Amino acid sequence: DRRDPGARRPRSGGTERRPQRVPRYQPLTPSSLALVVAFPLPTPSTLPMKRTFIISVVLLVATGAAAAEDTVILSPRAGEPGRIVVKGTVVDYTGTALVLEGSGGVKQTIPARQVVEVRSTWTADQTAGDDLWRKGDYLGASARYQSGLSSETRPWARRFVRSRLVAALRELERWEFAAEQFFTLLREDPTTPYFDVLPLAWTTMTPSATLEAKARAWSENRTSGVAALVGSSYLLSSESRADALRRLRELALDGDLRIALLSEAQLWRVAAGTADAGQLAGWERTIDKLPEGLRAGPYLTYGRGLGRSGQADQAALTLLRVSILYPDQHRLAAEALWSAGQMLENGSQPREAASLYRELVRDFPQTLIAASAKDRLKELKTE
């Protein structure tokens, strides 16, 4: 299942631990127990790391029967082909470095930029939450992840659990709680490797009175660019839109390139209907500067801009990147498939549009937009 964020859940409850893989963009580091060389399949480098084919050549360095608790997959150097797999016990993992302890008690510090993937053990709450996530039960998953924050005792692992909680709340569009949990994650590790779960709004949403009040306060925050960006994204569909636009223009000059580029991309949400060819080309260049994990929302907005400018085929191809490269972001992937189908319909390609609607219903049946796709499929059959 391409949306599976982890292994199967354990057979019993409690805090029993089971081996599990940390999904893409959730790395960790090595020890001296084993070395594994991995060679990537001939797929585009932009595709998820889950498609990497690993050929294991285990070289046992230590003696004795002690087994490594965690497995960390590294790139020899950031961005280079090939993979090195090391085992040990993860002591800590932040956006700066991963500390791994080997069987002899020797600790080594590995730069976070070299970490590709981490395989560890998790509590029953965590694995049950992942199982519910895989089934599209985000409410159930969020409840188990919330419990996992208590049952997980390792600080670095709790931060990972919190990132999964943010992702589940984001899918539920419970923006207020998703934002607050993300801010907590940042307080625990300002360099968090899970920045890609940042809960920004990329589609039209009407904030509740409570959320709008909090979003205004976050938007005007002068000490946290992240809080200001998140709050402003929630206000673009509210009566405070003008203030949000002003703040986003300020944030587009932020010293943190991620915040600056995402703020610029947020501004596209109100410019997608009027952008000309030159502006759209600039949007594409902006996306290329973003870390891969942060491109889903900008791709959605850029694709819609292309469609409104009359470039239906190019728009559909751009939107398909969201569902292909970011299937774990179920809501955005479904929105992208729907928008691509609509554009193909408008371009007199009903058969191709129907294919995308079927994919949406099959892969993201739990999303609200799936009902609209089902209706369109029925109508296309009668036309």
Kinemage of the C-alpha trace (Angstrom):
@kinemage 1
@onewidth
@group {chain A} dominant
@subgroup {mainchain}
@vectorlist {calphas} color= white
{ca asp a 1} P 0.000 0.000 0.000
{ca arg a 2} L 1.712 3.166 -1.156
{ca arg a 3} L 0.055 5.141 1.645
{ca asp a 4} L 1.205 2.849 4.458
{ca pro a 5} L 3.204 4.940 6.944
{ca gly a 6} L 4.403 1.887 8.816
{ca ala a 7} L 4.183 -1.768 9.629
{ca arg a 8} L 1.193 -3.844 10.706
{ca arg a 9} L -0.208 -3.249 14.149
{ca pro a 10} L 0.730 -5.647 16.965
{ca arg a 11} L -1.508 -8.499 18.007
{ca ser a 12} L -2.188 -7.112 21.463
{ca gly a 13} L -2.661 -3.743 23.139
{ca gly a 14} L -0.641 -2.078 25.863
{ca thr a 15} L 2.759 -0.733 25.013
{ca glu a 16} L 4.105 -3.768 23.169
{ca arg a 17} L 6.678 -2.754 20.574
{ca arg a 18} L 6.936 -3.974 17.009
{ca pro a 19} L 9.515 -3.234 14.315
{ca gln a 20} L 8.384 -0.463 12.016
{ca arg a 21} L 9.754 1.810 9.331
{ca val a 22} L 9.723 5.543 9.680
{ca pro a 23} L 8.126 6.980 6.525
{ca arg a 24} L 9.930 9.180 4.060
{ca tyr a 25} L 11.176 12.476 5.501
{ca gln a 26} L 11.464 10.869 8.953
{ca pro a 27} L 15.173 9.929 9.182
{ca leu a 28} L 17.641 8.642 11.850
{ca thr a 29} L 21.310 7.484 12.327
{ca pro a 30} L 23.867 4.585 12.525
{ca ser a 31} L 25.926 2.282 14.742
{ca ser a 32} L 28.692 -0.226 14.211
{ca leu a 33} L 26.724 -3.459 14.080
{ca ala a 34} L 25.944 -3.766 10.408
{ca leu a 35} L 26.689 -2.238 7.058
{ca val a 36} L 24.233 -2.486 4.181
{ca val a 37} L 24.856 -1.127 0.710
{ca ala a 38} L 21.744 -0.062 -1.176
{ca phe a 39} L 21.337 0.750 -4.841
{ca pro a 40} L 18.363 2.812 -6.049
{ca leu a 41} L 16.100 1.439 -8.749
{ca pro a 42} L 16.161 3.330 -12.061
{ca thr a 43} L 13.268 5.602 -11.067
{ca pro a 44} L 13.216 9.420 -11.059
{ca ser a 45} L 15.039 10.845 -8.090
{ca thr a 46} L 11.927 12.764 -7.147
{ca leu a 47} L 9.896 9.638 -6.457
{ca pro a 48} L 9.442 8.459 -2.859
{ca met a 49} L 12.409 6.733 -1.268
{ca lys a 50} L 10.136 3.781 -0.562
{ca arg a 51} L 10.917 2.660 -4.106
{ca thr a 52} L 14.575 2.197 -3.322
{ca phe a 53} L 15.721 -1.379 -3.802
{ca ile a 54} L 18.129 -2.393 -1.048
{ca ile a 55} L 20.672 -5.144 -1.523
{ca ser a 56} L 21.917 -6.030 1.937
{ca val a 57} L 25.430 -7.157 2.558
{ca val a 58} L 25.628 -7.456 6.323
{ca leu a 59} L 29.067 -7.286 7.830
{ca leu a 60} L 28.888 -8.156 11.505
{ca val a 61} L 31.506 -6.100 13.235
{ca ala a 62} L 30.632 -6.704 16.847
{ca thr a 63} L 30.736 -10.023 18.649
{ca gly a 64} L 28.043 -11.464 20.881
{ca ala a 65} L 24.325 -11.970 20.391
{ca ala a 66} L 23.181 -8.417 21.019
{ca ala a 67} L 20.791 -7.220 18.306
{ca ala a 68} L 20.515 -3.629 17.160
{ca glu a 69} L 17.274 -1.941 18.104
{ca asp a 70} L 17.232 0.670 15.356
{ca thr a 71} L 18.295 0.677 11.725
{ca val a 72} L 19.328 3.896 10.012
{ca ile a 73} L 19.727 4.271 6.261
{ca leu a 74} L 22.167 6.957 5.159
{ca ser a 75} L 23.370 8.463 1.943
{ca pro a 76} L 27.201 8.430 1.651
{ca arg a 77} L 26.831 12.178 1.254
{ca ala a 78} L 23.636 14.175 0.978
{ca gly a 79} L 22.152 13.745 -2.488
{ca glu a 80} L 24.598 11.070 -3.651
{ca pro a 81} L 23.452 7.668 -4.974
{ca gly a 82} L 23.909 4.489 -2.961
{ca arg a 83} L 22.900 3.820 0.599
{ca ile a 84} L 24.653 2.794 3.812
{ca val a 85} L 22.660 1.033 6.511
{ca val a 86} L 23.861 0.990 10.099
{ca lys a 87} L 22.325 -0.406 13.271
{ca gly a 88} L 22.374 0.538 16.916
{ca thr a 89} L 20.247 2.402 19.425
{ca val a 90} L 19.117 5.900 18.551
{ca val a 91} L 19.844 8.175 21.509
{ca asp a 92} L 18.519 11.358 19.920
{ca tyr a 93} L 17.433 12.632 16.551
{ca thr a 94} L 16.885 16.268 15.590
{ca gly a 95} L 16.982 18.255 12.401
{ca thr a 96} L 20.682 18.798 13.073
{ca ala a 97} L 22.041 15.359 13.883
{ca leu a 98} L 21.268 11.827 14.911
{ca val a 99} L 23.140 10.253 17.818
{ca leu a 100} L 23.508 6.475 17.603
{ca glu a 101} L 24.942 4.184 20.266
{ca gly a 102} L 26.610 0.954 19.193
{ca ser a 103} L 26.763 -2.360 21.027
{ca gly a 104} L 29.961 -1.354 22.819
{ca gly a 105} L 28.412 1.835 24.161
{ca val a 106} L 30.273 4.011 21.658
{ca lys a 107} L 28.172 6.919 20.416
{ca gln a 108} L 28.490 8.524 17.039
{ca thr a 109} L 26.889 11.698 15.752
{ca ile a 110} L 25.613 11.704 12.187
{ca pro a 111} L 24.569 14.852 10.303
{ca ala a 112} L 20.800 14.834 9.806
{ca arg a 113} L 21.198 15.755 6.146
{ca gln a 114} L 22.661 12.292 5.506
{ca val a 115} L 19.724 10.439 7.057
{ca val a 116} L 17.430 8.931 4.453
{ca glu a 117} L 15.277 6.649 6.580
{ca val a 118} L 14.984 5.235 10.074
{ca arg a 119} L 13.561 1.856 11.055
{ca ser a 120} L 12.714 1.476 14.704
{ca thr a 121} L 10.255 -0.072 17.128
{ca trp a 122} L 7.116 1.675 18.265
{ca thr a 123} L 4.424 1.270 20.874
{ca ala a 124} L 1.098 -0.436 20.215
{ca asp a 125} L -0.539 3.011 20.136
{ca gln a 126} L 1.777 4.115 17.346
{ca thr a 127} L 1.330 1.009 15.202
{ca ala a 128} L -2.450 1.015 15.749
{ca gly a 129} L -2.511 4.674 14.726
{ca asp a 130} L -0.632 3.856 11.539
{ca asp a 131} L -3.052 1.036 10.763
{ca leu a 132} L -6.008 3.404 11.160
{ca trp a 133} L -4.224 6.015 9.022
{ca arg a 134} L -3.772 3.434 6.289
{ca lys a 135} L -7.526 2.775 6.376
{ca gly a 136} L -8.326 6.465 6.109
{ca asp a 137} L -9.644 6.670 9.671
{ca tyr a 138} L -7.861 9.890 10.596
{ca leu a 139} L -9.998 10.515 13.656
{ca gly a 140} L -9.125 7.109 15.083
{ca ala a 141} L -5.495 7.542 14.085
{ca ser a 142} L -5.259 10.919 15.796
{ca ala a 143} L -6.661 9.422 19.012
{ca arg a 144} L -4.056 6.631 19.008
{ca tyr a 145} L -1.239 9.037 18.206
{ca gln a 146} L -2.398 11.229 21.081
{ca ser a 147} L -2.201 8.191 23.368
{ca gly a 148} L 1.182 7.375 21.860
{ca leu a 149} L 2.579 10.625 23.199
{ca ser a 150} L 2.125 9.149 26.677
{ca ser a 151} L 3.061 5.527 25.998
{ca glu a 152} L 6.240 6.383 24.063
{ca thr a 153} L 9.087 7.118 26.501
{ca arg a 154} L 11.907 8.079 24.123
{ca pro a 155} L 11.908 11.884 23.584
{ca trp a 156} L 13.079 11.688 19.970
{ca ala a 157} L 10.449 9.029 19.201
{ca arg a 158} L 7.717 11.103 20.863
{ca arg a 159} L 8.556 13.915 18.486
{ca phe a 160} L 7.999 11.548 15.586
{ca val a 161} L 4.653 10.450 17.059
{ca arg a 162} L 3.673 14.109 17.404
{ca ser a 163} L 4.485 14.667 13.742
{ca arg a 164} L 2.107 11.830 12.834
{ca leu a 165} L -0.557 13.443 15.037
{ca val a 166} L -0.133 16.728 13.167
{ca ala a 167} L -0.478 14.907 9.838
{ca ala a 168} L -3.706 13.220 10.973
{ca leu a 169} L -5.181 16.469 12.280
{ca arg a 170} L -4.239 18.153 9.009
{ca glu a 171} L -6.172 15.528 7.047
{ca leu a 172} L -9.167 16.142 9.334
{ca glu a 173} L -8.807 19.901 8.692
{ca arg a 174} L -8.712 20.462 12.428
{ca trp a 175} L -6.434 23.388 11.783
{ca glu a 176} L -6.403 24.898 15.257
{ca phe a 177} L -5.204 21.704 16.925
{ca ala a 178} L -2.851 20.768 14.078
{ca ala a 179} L -1.166 24.173 14.326
{ca glu a 180} L -0.809 24.030 18.107
{ca gln a 181} L 0.705 20.551 17.971
{ca phe a 182} L 3.116 21.686 15.256
{ca phe a 183} L 4.182 24.681 17.315
{ca thr a 184} L 4.853 22.292 20.216
{ca leu a 185} L 6.952 20.143 17.894
{ca leu a 186} L 9.001 23.206 16.963
{ca arg a 187} L 9.489 24.154 20.599
{ca glu a 188} L 10.778 20.658 21.329
{ca asp a 189} L 13.124 20.778 18.337
{ca pro a 190} L 13.398 24.078 16.413
{ca thr a 191} L 15.298 22.218 13.678
{ca thr a 192} L 12.706 19.421 13.412
{ca pro a 193} L 13.204 16.979 10.513
{ca tyr a 194} L 9.406 16.773 10.284
{ca phe a 195} L 8.868 20.289 8.965
{ca asp a 196} L 6.995 18.839 5.986
{ca val a 197} L 3.890 18.220 8.154
{ca leu a 198} L 3.498 22.010 8.476
{ca pro a 199} L -0.322 22.472 8.529
{ca leu a 200} L -0.872 25.175 5.919
{ca ala a 201} L -4.214 25.737 4.181
{ca trp a 202} L -3.929 25.395 0.399
{ca thr a 203} L -7.617 25.288 -0.470
{ca thr a 204} L -10.537 27.543 0.389
{ca met a 205} L -11.602 27.115 4.006
{ca thr a 206} L -13.848 29.156 6.283
{ca pro a 207} L -12.265 29.433 9.733
{ca ser a 208} L -14.453 29.256 12.819
{ca ala a 209} L -14.608 32.327 15.038
{ca thr a 210} L -12.203 30.680 17.474
{ca leu a 211} L -9.732 29.696 14.768
{ca glu a 212} L -9.931 33.113 13.110
{ca ala a 213} L -9.103 34.846 16.392
{ca lys a 214} L -6.117 32.593 16.965
{ca ala a 215} L -5.036 32.880 13.334
{ca arg a 216} L -5.002 36.683 13.586
{ca ala a 217} L -2.761 36.471 16.637
{ca trp a 218} L -0.457 33.977 14.923
{ca ser a 219} L -0.349 36.056 11.748
{ca glu a 220} L 0.863 39.121 13.638
{ca asn a 221} L 3.471 37.162 15.588
{ca arg a 222} L 6.803 38.954 15.127
{ca thr a 223} L 8.987 36.328 16.769
{ca ser a 224} L 7.863 33.232 14.872
{ca gly a 225} L 7.740 33.319 11.091
{ca val a 226} L 6.222 29.836 11.098
{ca ala a 227} L 3.291 30.922 13.283
{ca ala a 228} L 2.765 34.004 11.118
{ca leu a 229} L 2.771 31.908 7.938
{ca val a 230} L 0.335 29.343 9.329
{ca gly a 231} L -2.040 31.970 10.687
{ca ser a 232} L -2.004 33.973 7.462
{ca ser a 233} L -2.799 30.877 5.392
{ca tyr a 234} L -5.985 30.382 7.442
{ca leu a 235} L -7.078 33.991 6.982
{ca leu a 236} L -6.994 34.172 3.184
{ca ser a 237} L -10.616 33.015 3.035
{ca ser a 238} L -11.790 35.266 5.862
{ca glu a 239} L -12.677 38.907 6.362
{ca ser a 240} L -9.064 39.444 7.409
{ca arg a 241} L -7.823 38.583 3.928
{ca ala a 242} L -6.258 41.992 3.298
{ca asp a 243} L -4.229 41.769 6.514
{ca ala a 244} L -3.177 38.223 5.622
{ca leu a 245} L -1.966 39.315 2.190
{ca arg a 246} L 0.038 42.148 3.715
{ca arg a 247} L 1.649 39.790 6.211
{ca leu a 248} L 2.439 37.180 3.550
{ca arg a 249} L 4.203 39.809 1.444
{ca glu a 250} L 6.338 40.640 4.463
{ca leu a 251} L 7.060 36.963 5.121
{ca ala a 252} L 8.109 36.468 1.489
{ca leu a 253} L 11.257 38.352 2.537
{ca asp a 254} L 11.897 36.189 5.611
{ca gly a 255} L 15.432 34.989 6.283
{ca asp a 256} L 14.252 31.370 6.450
{ca leu a 257} L 14.031 30.403 2.776
{ca arg a 258} L 11.310 27.825 3.455
{ca ile a 259} L 9.064 30.443 5.050
{ca ala a 260} L 9.821 32.989 2.326
{ca leu a 261} L 9.046 30.598 -0.547
{ca leu a 262} L 5.933 29.135 1.074
{ca ser a 263} L 4.642 32.641 1.789
{ca glu a 264} L 5.134 33.527 -1.850
{ca ala a 265} L 3.277 30.361 -2.860
{ca gln a 266} L 0.409 31.237 -0.512
{ca leu a 267} L 0.002 34.517 -2.400
{ca trp a 268} L -0.644 32.514 -5.568
{ca arg a 269} L -3.936 31.335 -4.077
{ca val a 270} L -5.462 34.762 -4.809
{ca ala a 271} L -3.541 35.335 -8.056
{ca ala a 272} L -4.137 31.977 -9.778
{ca gly a 273} L -6.993 33.345 -11.893
{ca thr a 274} L -5.055 36.298 -13.326
{ca ala a 275} L -1.423 35.100 -13.553
{ca asp a 276} L 0.169 35.477 -16.983
{ca ala a 277} L 2.719 33.170 -18.624
{ca gly a 278} L 5.685 35.024 -17.147
{ca gln a 279} L 4.295 34.855 -13.625
{ca leu a 280} L 3.490 31.161 -13.969
{ca ala a 281} L 7.029 30.451 -15.138
{ca gly a 282} L 8.277 32.236 -12.029
{ca trp a 283} L 6.013 30.079 -9.866
{ca glu a 284} L 7.571 26.958 -11.297
{ca arg a 285} L 11.065 28.240 -10.511
{ca thr a 286} L 9.970 29.000 -6.961
{ca ile a 287} L 8.721 25.438 -6.479
{ca asp a 288} L 12.054 24.078 -7.677
{ca lys a 289} L 13.775 25.957 -4.839
{ca leu a 290} L 11.602 24.357 -2.154
{ca pro a 291} L 12.578 21.153 -0.332
{ca glu a 292} L 10.733 18.257 -1.966
{ca gly a 293} L 8.606 17.576 1.101
{ca leu a 294} L 7.046 21.058 0.946
{ca arg a 295} L 6.018 21.119 -2.716
{ca ala a 296} L 2.577 19.453 -2.640
{ca gly a 297} L 0.509 22.564 -1.851
{ca pro a 298} L 2.471 24.830 -4.218
{ca tyr a 299} L 2.093 22.271 -7.026
{ca leu a 300} L -1.672 22.240 -6.454
{ca thr a 301} L -1.899 26.028 -6.638
{ca tyr a 302} L 0.456 26.263 -9.622
{ca gly a 303} L -1.489 23.577 -11.483
{ca arg a 304} L -4.754 25.407 -10.942
{ca gly a 305} L -3.129 28.599 -12.186
{ca leu a 306} L -2.029 26.833 -15.366
{ca gly a 307} L -5.547 25.520 -15.894
{ca arg a 308} L -7.128 28.946 -15.516
{ca ser a 309} L -4.680 30.325 -18.070
{ca gly a 310} L -5.914 27.797 -20.635
{ca gln a 311} L -3.036 25.305 -20.389
{ca ala a 312} L -5.216 22.320 -19.513
{ca asp a 313} L -2.794 19.547 -20.462
{ca gln a 314} L 0.175 21.099 -18.659
{ca ala a 315} L -2.048 21.831 -15.681
{ca ala a 316} L -3.202 18.214 -15.463
{ca leu a 317} L 0.382 16.939 -15.596
{ca thr a 318} L 1.424 19.337 -12.849
{ca leu a 319} L -1.510 18.368 -10.644
{ca leu a 320} L -0.764 14.673 -11.095
{ca arg a 321} L 2.586 15.267 -9.415
{ca val a 322} L 0.717 15.816 -6.163
{ca ser a 323} L -1.045 12.442 -6.221
{ca ile a 324} L 2.043 10.576 -7.487
{ca leu a 325} L 4.749 12.157 -5.341
{ca tyr a 326} L 2.710 12.973 -2.212
{ca pro a 327} L 0.119 10.195 -1.779
{ca asp a 328} L 0.454 10.463 2.008
{ca gln a 329} L -1.127 13.911 1.799
{ca his a 330} L -4.472 12.343 0.997
{ca arg a 331} L -6.621 15.468 0.996
{ca leu a 332} L -4.319 17.455 -1.314
{ca ala a 333} L -3.769 14.442 -3.589
{ca ala a 334} L -7.534 14.002 -3.941
{ca glu a 335} L -8.026 17.728 -4.624
{ca ala a 336} L -5.323 17.574 -7.295
{ca leu a 337} L -6.938 14.584 -9.042
{ca trp a 338} L -10.302 16.341 -8.985
{ca ser a 339} L -8.886 19.570 -10.419
{ca ala a 340} L -6.981 17.676 -13.107
{ca gly a 341} L -10.149 15.800 -14.078
{ca gln a 342} L -12.123 19.038 -14.283
{ca met a 343} L -9.514 20.579 -16.554
{ca leu a 344} L -9.472 17.559 -18.838
{ca glu a 345} L -13.262 17.688 -19.050
{ca asn a 346} L -13.087 21.354 -19.985
{ca gly a 347} L -10.538 20.384 -22.626
{ca ser a 348} L -12.971 17.885 -24.196
{ca gln a 349} L -11.159 14.844 -22.811
{ca pro a 350} L -13.954 13.118 -20.831
{ca arg a 351} L -12.423 9.652 -21.041
{ca glu a 352} L -9.138 10.807 -19.516
{ca ala a 353} L -11.032 12.794 -16.878
{ca ala a 354} L -13.089 9.728 -15.932
{ca ser a 355} L -9.873 7.768 -15.436
{ca leu a 356} L -8.677 10.321 -12.890
{ca tyr a 357} L -12.028 10.330 -11.104
{ca arg a 358} L -11.862 6.544 -10.793
{ca glu a 359} L -8.357 6.821 -9.358
{ca leu a 360} L -9.588 9.394 -6.849
{ca val a 361} L -12.481 7.195 -5.707
{ca arg a 362} L -10.233 4.131 -5.497
{ca asp a 363} L -7.257 5.653 -3.690
{ca phe a 364} L -8.904 8.347 -1.558
{ca pro a 365} L -12.464 7.137 -0.845
{ca gln a 366} L -12.439 8.728 2.613
{ca thr a 367} L -12.076 12.290 1.274
{ca leu a 368} L -15.046 14.605 0.799
{ca ile a 369} L -14.169 15.252 -2.852
{ca ala a 370} L -14.534 11.515 -3.622
{ca ala a 371} L -18.335 11.916 -3.508
{ca ser a 372} L -18.130 14.594 -6.209
{ca ala a 373} L -15.952 12.304 -8.322
{ca lys a 374} L -18.530 9.515 -8.046
{ca asp a 375} L -21.258 11.891 -9.227
{ca arg a 376} L -19.197 12.989 -12.215
{ca leu a 377} L -18.516 9.386 -13.195
{ca lys a 378} L -22.260 8.685 -13.232
{ca glu a 379} L -22.915 11.753 -15.361
{ca leu a 380} L -20.128 10.945 -17.803
{ca lys a 381} L -21.638 7.495 -18.394
{ca thr a 382} L -24.926 9.075 -19.467
{ca glu a 383} L -23.418 11.710 -21.752
